[in-house]
Amino acid sequence: IWEGMGHMSERTLPLLEEEYYELLSFFMSTAFLLCHGEQDEEYYPAMRMVDAAKRLTRAIIASGGFEDEAWPGQFVERLGQGLSLLGTDDEAFVAFVGESTRLMAREVKRRAMAE
């Protein structure tokens, strides 16, 4: 997605050490569960990754890491809404993941082209 698009920014996205370890443990426990855990849950891996994206974005917002928090803030809200679909409307969750991925790719491209 990002290849050949130049760089977006030299801006540092700070995380507190506590936030880093929280995210690291979440990523690693997700990997563990994918290998050894909830294999009967078809959408469980996707749910964990969406939740990880939400946690990461929320942590960077909280630390003041984004120059403009509008898009990341809206994306965090969207991710929260999408997570609520799982278990009630799995087809809508799958559509949500696809559309959210497209929205993220458009934002990455927009930011890369703006520089």
TACOR-V947437 format. One record per residue. N is the residue number from 1. RES is the residue in one small letter. SS is DSSP state (H for helix, E for strand, L for the rest). NEAR is the number of other ideal C-beta (glycine too) atoms within 10 Angstrom. Layout:
n:N res:RES ss:SS near:NEAR
n:N res:RES ss:SS near:NEAR
This chain:
n:1 res:i ss:L near:9
n:2 res:w ss:L near:11
n:3 res:e ss:L near:4
n:4 res:g ss:L near:5
n:5 res:m ss:L near:13
n:6 res:g ss:L near:9
n:7 res:h ss:L near:9
n:8 res:m ss:L near:15
n:9 res:s ss:L near:12
n:10 res:e ss:L near:6
n:11 res:r ss:L near:9
n:12 res:t ss:L near:8
n:13 res:l ss:L near:14
n:14 res:p ss:L near:12
n:15 res:l ss:L near:17
n:16 res:l ss:L near:11
n:17 res:e ss:H near:7
n:18 res:e ss:H near:9
n:19 res:e ss:H near:17
n:20 res:y ss:H near:12
n:21 res:y ss:H near:11
n:22 res:e ss:H near:14
n:23 res:l ss:H near:15
n:24 res:l ss:H near:10
n:25 res:s ss:H near:10
n:26 res:f ss:H near:15
n:27 res:f ss:H near:15
n:28 res:m ss:H near:10
n:29 res:s ss:H near:12
n:30 res:t ss:H near:18
n:31 res:a ss:H near:13
n:32 res:f ss:H near:10
n:33 res:l ss:H near:15
n:34 res:l ss:H near:14
n:35 res:c ss:H near:8
n:36 res:h ss:H near:8
n:37 res:g ss:L near:15
n:38 res:e ss:L near:12
n:39 res:q ss:L near:11
n:40 res:d ss:L near:6
n:41 res:e ss:L near:14
n:42 res:e ss:L near:10
n:43 res:y ss:L near:15
n:44 res:y ss:H near:16
n:45 res:p ss:H near:16
n:46 res:a ss:H near:16
n:47 res:m ss:H near:19
n:48 res:r ss:H near:20
n:49 res:m ss:H near:14
n:50 res:v ss:H near:22
n:51 res:d ss:H near:17
n:52 res:a ss:H near:15
n:53 res:a ss:H near:16
n:54 res:k ss:H near:18
n:55 res:r ss:H near:17
n:56 res:l ss:H near:18
n:57 res:t ss:H near:19
n:58 res:r ss:H near:17
n:59 res:a ss:H near:19
n:60 res:i ss:H near:18
n:61 res:i ss:H near:16
n:62 res:a ss:H near:11
n:63 res:s ss:L near:14
n:64 res:g ss:L near:10
n:65 res:g ss:L near:16
n:66 res:f ss:L near:16
n:67 res:e ss:L near:8
n:68 res:d ss:L near:8
n:69 res:e ss:L near:14
n:70 res:a ss:H near:8
n:71 res:w ss:H near:15
n:72 res:p ss:H near:17
n:73 res:g ss:H near:14
n:74 res:q ss:H near:12
n:75 res:f ss:H near:19
n:76 res:v ss:H near:19
n:77 res:e ss:H near:11
n:78 res:r ss:H near:17
n:79 res:l ss:H near:20
n:80 res:g ss:H near:13
n:81 res:q ss:H near:11
n:82 res:g ss:H near:21
n:83 res:l ss:H near:15
n:84 res:s ss:L near:12
n:85 res:l ss:L near:18
n:86 res:l ss:L near:20
n:87 res:g ss:L near:11
n:88 res:t ss:L near:8
n:89 res:d ss:L near:12
n:90 res:d ss:H near:12
n:91 res:e ss:H near:8
n:92 res:a ss:H near:13
n:93 res:f ss:H near:20
n:94 res:v ss:H near:15
n:95 res:a ss:H near:13
n:96 res:f ss:H near:21
n:97 res:v ss:H near:19
n:98 res:g ss:H near:10
n:99 res:e ss:H near:12
n:100 res:s ss:H near:17
n:101 res:t ss:H near:13
n:102 res:r ss:H near:10
n:103 res:l ss:H near:14
n:104 res:m ss:H near:15
n:105 res:a ss:H near:12
n:106 res:r ss:H near:10
n:107 res:e ss:H near:14
n:108 res:v ss:H near:14
n:109 res:k ss:H near:14
n:110 res:r ss:H near:11
n:111 res:r ss:H near:16
n:112 res:a ss:H near:16
n:113 res:m ss:H near:10
n:114 res:a ss:L near:8
n:115 res:e ss:L near:10
